[in-house]
Amino acid sequence: MLHRTNIFIFKKRSYRLMTTDNSKITSVSIIIPTHNEEQTIESCLDALISADCESHKEILVVDGQSEDRTREQISSYEQAHQCVSLYDNPQQTTPHGINIGLENATGEVVSFISGHSIVSEQFFNHIMTAFDRAPDADVVGGRMVPSPETYFEHSVAAALISRLGASSSRFRPVEGYVETVNFGAYRREVIETVGKMDTDLPRAQDYEYNKRVRAAGFRLYQYPELQISYVPRSTPLALAKQYYGNGYWKANVFNKLDEYPLPPRVCGLAMIILGSVTIPLWPLMLGSYLIIINFVAISSIRTSKVGTDMKHIPGAVLALFIMHSSFALGILHGSISP
């Protein structure tokens, strides 16, 4: 059963409203939920402020009571730039922050990005171009481009752009209609119809939100020229925590949307039983898996444009193993105790 207790719905709609004139988009709102982002928020805001924009732009930074210098930094930008506004997020979670931004955003198009993302100089113009290329699209998004520095970050980048590393096309230069997008730019009518983020989901809320968007009859379009730089996790432990959390909260989304073929706890117990029964086969399965991800890592590094080379193969294999195993453990935990 899909719970709606924490989702604000402006109006119900069972049909799709067509929009045809993209040239009349005159304003874009960017919502940035932040919490302890002092290392990256200035670069994030600098890129947004300097990005070319033929329309009016506003940048709403919603801070979750940061304990570092984040608020001080944002306040200085608010004083220096009319397009920047700072809002408080007492609940501190990402969906709460986005919802506060939605309450205050005035743009005809609204997008959400993170405080450690860097947009390109043509970010806003690419949003308009994407709507022009897909006149019947209601949401457009781009692709994440890893921006690694350390050895392990390069290894994670190679893993992410491989087909085993990302379950969607969000890290690949794919153009077309998709089921979910990175940091989507939503037409105002989409938000007015679908409502706010589900505050029960501190993670994976974009997956659930875009599912509601599709259920309302709207279409999502990925335009690969619309790019946002992404810094991969810099340590194996950080990567494991990220993917464990992704798996745990994805299980909670499945539970909320009734997407499990069986009740969540039954699925979780079935996974444990299946794993126990197949213990004798684990060495063979692990060996086969490692062979496969070696080939995937080699192929990904050869086609990568983020500066990785063959020396990153061991790191990419390790990253893929961490990503898959941590995500699976998170799914299992979330299934047993959602």
Order of alpha helices (4+ residues) and beta strands (2+ residues): beta-alpha-beta-alpha-beta-alpha-beta-beta-alpha-beta-alpha-beta-beta-alpha-alpha-beta-alpha-alpha-alpha-alpha
